[in-house]
Amino acid sequence: MTLTADRTRTTTHRRTWLRVFLVGLALWIVSLVVTLLTANANLVPTLILLGSFLVPVTFVAWAFERWRDEHVTAELIVSAFTLGGVLGVLGASVLETYLLNPSPWLFLGVGLIEEAAKAGALIFVARRLSRRHARDGFILGAAVGFGFAAFETAGYAFNAVLTMRGLSLSALVQTELTRGVLTPFGHGLWTAIIGGVLFHQARAGRFRYTLPVVLTYLWVSVVHALWDYSHSIALALTFLLTGSKWQYQLLSRGYLPQPTPEQTRVFTLLSIASLLIVALLGLITLRVAWRRTTATEPSITRRH
């Protein structure tokens, strides 16, 4: 009887993240409905925050259950999420403003800058951590990345509100739904990969910027750039596969022709396919990095 009760409590405890997600989703839906019914603009910030932080905070709840111990504490995970996320967003914003200009290489520059900013934020948050195993780097890197994603999504959602006419919330809802679905395959995933390799290469309590760390950073930045380029790649492939002569003429003059309904459908499918391919690249990279780094490290007993 006691063993069964313990197993039940453990299972329930490990599903806290699911309850966090379901309750947060319900609150977001209720907030949306009430905002639509009352046309109360004061509720828009609530809607933005709930939608932007729902998936990232769910990850933090999962991390509490699976990974916290005497070294990677709940306080450290929260610091990585909040402080690391804010520092990453601020650092990337400053660097992108002063270093980037419109060009074909813009998104590659964004990838290099944002991944460097998040890695720097991770190093700052974990500077006093006495133990630096790859597993810790993966989880804290993911926390920084999800924090970055949460604050970035809030910014995009706020911009969607600013560009709306009246109190139409369609742009806001579309932004939050799209980014909420894509969040697990973006910043959190990419920074987790860098964090795992960075922590694995650490020695004697010091981070080392070895060749594996640099190559991992560069590759993750390329994956990040491909994610941002997916829209442009899908657009180019659409006109390449289905374009007509008059559309090519407009493109050669620097004008974007009006797409046909068929081209719109093709573009949507190619955009989704591009994102899926890049997401798969990120997941494969995470799996390879996890297996190579954790296989040579001692097992860690986690507190559940």
Helices and strands as residue ranges (DSSP letters): H 2-14, H 16-38, G 41-43, H 44-67, H 74-79, I 80-84, H 85-99, H 106-125, H 134-162, H 170-182, G 183-185, H 187-200, H 211-242, H 245-252, H 261-294
